[in-house]
């Protein structure tokens, strides 16, 4: 096992921090003007989680999670993957909790970096499912107000699990482990916040072997869907080029400017989306739909 060192980075193809790098309860979408980003957690490294073993061949068994995804995830014709939360709550909460408990018992310090990344992504997504199932039915994950703090909203700051003696929240996993250690903007396409506006929950678990494929697939699918970027027609006003609020909230991960966001989008844009972005220099507005990604809705 190595001692904690500087954050490990993926190859340049996976790093999207430079503007020009081509690497790697609201019921309806809110339209936000440029510069009006909602407060989002910064990427702040928790040094304790830098430990890893580059030579490790240990793998984490995600088969239980694969079974849950196969049974309860649906691919909707509109391109948004949805979850059968009612059925999962009725039939599968014990299996889901058993998987979460299994992940809590893992020592991630003894894993190599790729295995760690897959572990934390799957942990985040399974834990999100668990939180929603526990409080279902809800119209939005933002209605699950269990985070500490008078003005807090949603479940993200609530300490929910324990790994290696450390009590963790969803925010800890995303913003203190995944984002600062791997510094890969495609993480935003991998972690799922149980909302229509979010990039899809993948239909299979992340593993060390499929990380690159799933990260690229997630980016490609989201950028080329209206949730990622679209043109919105307005009566008596010019059309607006809108992008997901993810690119506003976490602009620092996408070059820290509209130019950086647009460069990232063009890396993955195809067909109509590529044509939409041709010659564009600014994003008119950002939007996000916090409605629950519920197949019953």
Residue pairs with C-beta under 8 A, 6 or more apart in sequence:
1 51
1 52
1 53
1 56
1 109
1 110
2 51
2 52
2 53
2 54
3 51
4 47
4 48
4 50
4 51
5 50
6 50
7 45
7 50
7 180
7 181
7 182
7 183
8 52
8 113
8 181
8 182
9 15
9 182
9 183
9 184
10 24
10 182
10 183
10 184
11 23
12 21
12 23
13 23
13 24
14 23
14 24
14 184
14 186
14 212
14 215
15 21
15 23
15 24
15 183
15 184
15 185
16 23
16 24
16 184
16 185
16 186
16 253
16 254
16 255
16 264
16 267
17 183
17 185
17 253
17 255
18 255
18 260
19 255
19 256
19 257
19 259
19 260
19 263
20 255
20 260
20 263
21 255
21 263
21 264
22 263
22 264
22 266
22 267
23 267
24 184
24 185
24 186
24 212
24 215
24 216
24 219
25 138
25 139
25 140
25 142
25 143
25 290
26 140
26 142
26 289
26 290
26 291
27 139
27 140
27 290
27 291
28 289
28 291
29 197
29 287
29 288
29 289
30 245
30 287
30 288
30 290
31 232
31 242
31 285
31 286
31 287
32 38
32 245
32 248
32 285
32 286
32 287
32 288
33 285
33 286
34 248
34 258
34 282
34 283
34 284
34 285
34 286
36 248
36 286
37 245
37 248
37 249
37 251
37 286
38 245
38 249
40 249
40 250
41 156
41 171
41 174
41 175
42 175
42 252
43 175
43 179
43 180
43 183
43 252
43 253
44 175
44 176
44 180
45 176
45 180
45 181
46 172
46 176
46 177
46 180
48 166
49 108
49 176
49 177
49 181
50 181
51 109
52 108
52 109
52 111
52 112
52 113
52 116
53 109
53 110
53 111
53 112
54 112
54 113
55 112
56 110
56 111
56 112
56 115
57 112
58 110
58 111
58 115
59 115
59 207
59 208
60 103
60 106
60 111
60 115
60 118
60 119
60 122
61 102
62 118
62 122
62 205
62 206
62 207
64 95
64 98
64 99
64 102
65 99
65 122
65 126
65 205
66 204
66 205
67 95
68 88
68 92
68 95
68 96
68 99
68 126
68 129
69 201
69 202
69 203
69 204
69 205
70 203
71 84
71 87
71 88
71 91
71 92
72 83
72 84
72 85
72 87
72 88
72 92
73 81
73 82
73 83
73 84
73 201
73 203
74 81
74 82
74 83
74 84
74 295
75 81
75 203
76 82
76 295
79 200
79 221
79 225
80 196
80 200
80 225
80 227
80 293
81 200
81 201
81 202
81 203
81 293
82 293
82 294
82 295
82 297
83 129
83 132
83 194
83 201
83 293
83 294
83 295
84 295
84 296
85 132
85 133
85 136
85 137
85 292
85 294
85 295
85 296
86 136
86 137
86 294
86 296
88 96
88 129
88 133
89 133
89 136
93 130
93 133
93 134
96 126
96 129
96 130
96 133
97 130
99 126
100 123
100 126
100 127
100 130
100 161
103 119
103 122
103 123
103 126
103 161
103 163
104 161
104 162
104 163
106 119
106 163
107 164
108 116
108 119
108 120
108 163
108 164
109 164
111 119
112 208
113 182
114 208
114 211
115 207
115 208
117 178
117 182
117 206
117 208
117 211
118 205
118 206
118 207
118 208
118 211
120 173
120 177
120 178
121 178
121 187
121 190
121 191
121 206
122 205
122 206
123 161
123 173
124 170
124 173
124 174
124 178
124 191
124 192
125 191
125 192
125 201
127 160
127 161
127 170
127 173
128 141
128 170
128 192
128 193
128 194
129 194
131 141
131 144
131 146
131 155
131 160
131 170
132 138
132 141
132 144
132 194
132 292
135 143
135 144
135 146
138 144
138 292
139 291
139 292
140 195
140 290
140 291
140 292
141 154
141 155
141 193
141 194
141 195
141 290
141 292
142 153
142 154
142 290
144 154
144 155
145 152
145 153
145 154
145 155
146 155
146 158
147 153
147 154
147 155
147 156
147 157
147 158
147 169
148 157
148 158
149 157
155 170
156 169
156 170
156 171
157 169
157 170
157 171
158 169
158 170
159 167
159 168
159 169
160 168
160 169
160 170
161 167
161 168
162 168
174 187
174 191
178 187
178 191
179 187
179 253
184 215
185 250
185 253
185 254
185 264
186 215
186 216
186 218
186 219
187 215
188 199
188 246
188 250
188 253
189 199
189 215
189 218
189 219
189 221
189 222
190 199
190 202
190 206
190 214
190 215
190 218
192 198
192 199
192 200
192 201
192 202
192 293
194 201
194 292
194 293
195 288
195 289
195 290
195 291
195 292
195 293
196 227
196 289
196 290
196 291
196 292
196 293
197 227
197 244
197 245
197 287
197 288
197 289
197 290
197 291
198 227
198 246
198 293
199 218
199 221
199 222
199 227
199 246
200 218
200 221
200 222
201 293
202 214
202 217
202 218
204 210
204 214
206 214
219 267
219 268
220 268
220 270
222 228
222 244
223 229
223 265
223 268
223 269
223 273
224 268
224 269
224 270
224 271
224 273
227 244
227 289
228 243
228 244
228 265
228 273
229 241
229 242
229 243
229 244
229 265
229 269
229 273
229 276
229 277
230 241
230 242
230 243
230 276
231 239
231 240
231 241
231 242
231 276
232 239
232 240
232 241
232 242
232 285
233 239
234 240
240 284
240 285
241 276
241 280
241 282
241 283
241 284
241 285
242 283
242 284
242 285
242 286
242 287
243 261
243 265
243 283
243 285
243 286
243 287
244 286
244 287
244 288
245 286
245 287
245 288
246 288
247 254
247 261
247 264
247 265
247 283
247 286
248 286
251 257
251 260
251 261
254 260
254 261
254 264
255 261
255 263
255 264
258 281
258 282
258 283
259 281
261 283
262 277
262 280
262 281
262 283
265 273
265 277
266 274
266 277
269 276
269 277
291 297
